[in-house]
Amino acid sequence: MDFSQWLIEKKLRSRGPVGDLARDVAADEDVPDVANTHEAWRAHLQAAPENVLEVFEAAWQAYEAAVKRKACQ
């Protein structure tokens, strides 16, 4: 599962900033073109306000932790 899939499936209904980011990603037509790397996502979000980048960083860390947990199962 890539970051956008994880974010939308796991966080879309969340309240707060991560849920807001998930809804923005779900509505973003350019998301399928973004590679599943931290660097590609940072570049995609480069014009976003700093608070959005902070939310992205927290969401990316949670995504990486989820991927590691799944790999250990």
N, C-alpha and C positions, 0 to 999 in steps of 0.2 A: 504494500500500500504506500502510495507516495504522500507527500505532505498535504497537498490540497485535498486528496480523498480523506485522509485521516482527519484533517481539520473540519471538513464539512460533515463527515459522519459522526465524529465524536463531540464536536463543539458547537454545531449549528444552533442548537437550542439553548446553549449556555447564555446566562445573563452576564452582562459586563463586557469588558473590552475584548476578551478572546472570542466571545460569541459575536461581537460586532465584526471582528476580523473575519470570522468564518462566513458570515453573511456577505461581507464585501467580496471575499474570494469566490463564493458561490455565484455572485452576480458578475464577476469579472470575465469578460469574453477572451482575454489574453492568457488566462491561466493555463489552458492546455499546452501553450507554447513554452511555458517556463520549465526548465530542467529541474529535476528533483535534487537540487543542491542548495546549500545555505547561500552560497555566493550568487546563484541565479535568482533566488528569491529576494535577496538584498538589492540586487540590481533592479529587479522588477518593481520593488517598493521604494526606490531611491527618491522619488518625488513626494513621498508620503511625509506627514508631520512626524516629528521625533517621537511623540507618544505612540504612534502606530508602529514605528520601528521597535520600540521597547516591548510592545505587546507581541510583535512577531518573534522577537528573540526568546521571550518566555514560552511562546507556543512551540517554537522550533525545539527548544530544550525538552519540552514535554513529549513532542513527537519522537525525538531521538531516544528518550527513555522508553517509550512504548515499543519502538522497534527493537531495542535491546532486550526488553522483557520477552517479547514474542520470539526472538531468536534463541533465548535460553530455555524455552519450553520444549 
